[in-house]
Structures are given as structure tokens and as C-alpha cells.
Amino acid sequence: MAFEITNSLRSASIIRVVDAGTTNVTLANLAKDANETVTSATIKRVMWSTNGSISITRDGVPILALHGQGDLKPSESGHVIANNSTANIAVTIVTGGSAIIEVSKETTYTTPLTGI
């Protein structure tokens, strides 16, 4: 299973997962650099396509069960998926497919913003 994480400082992270298997994303994987410590992450958007199924769990708790294809945007209605937001994110793809997950982050910084 291949995956890629694109992190932005003081902004969202994008998790892209492809092919069958399980990927575990820790909160530390969502930090842009050593200055940023991620304390929680919530799911803002999920885009997926699969000929089997995709499940997203956090600390063993099922968060989403996905089939076929779709684009789930809870943040457009002012909500996010925040179940177990301090736990790691596990993405399991059965048979085959792809998922792109956008997460917002709660963070602390070693060097805070100054001059604003």
C-alpha cells in the first residue's frame, strides 16, 4: 500500500492512500516540521474510489465505512468528523482503490508567531 502525506504549516494536511492494505498515520506524521506539534486532527473531507471497501478507524473505533466512490465534505456544513481526534488514523483498503483525506489540526509551536 502506498501513501503520501502533504503537510502545511498552520494549515490542513492531506493524506493520500492507494491500493489494498492498511496505513497508520500518527499525529506526529501530520506536523510540517519540528516546530509544530500536532495534538489532535479532525477529518474535514474524504474523496474515495474503490471496487471493495475502505474503512477509517481511530484507536480501533470505526469512523467511516466507504464503498463505491464519493466526496464527503462535512466541513462545508460547518462540521468535522472528530471522533477520537487525539488518536492515530488507520485507513484500510480492501480489494483496491484510493482515498484522499483532508484533516484540520490542533497544534502547538515551539516558536510562536511574533510581530502580528
Secondary structure, DSSP 8 states (H G I E B T S, - for coil): -EEEEEE-TTS-EEEEEESSEEEEE-GGGG-SSTTEEEEEEEEEEEEEEESSEEEEEETTEEEEEE-SEEEE-GGGGT--B-TTTTS-EEEEEESSEEEEEEEEEEEEESS-----
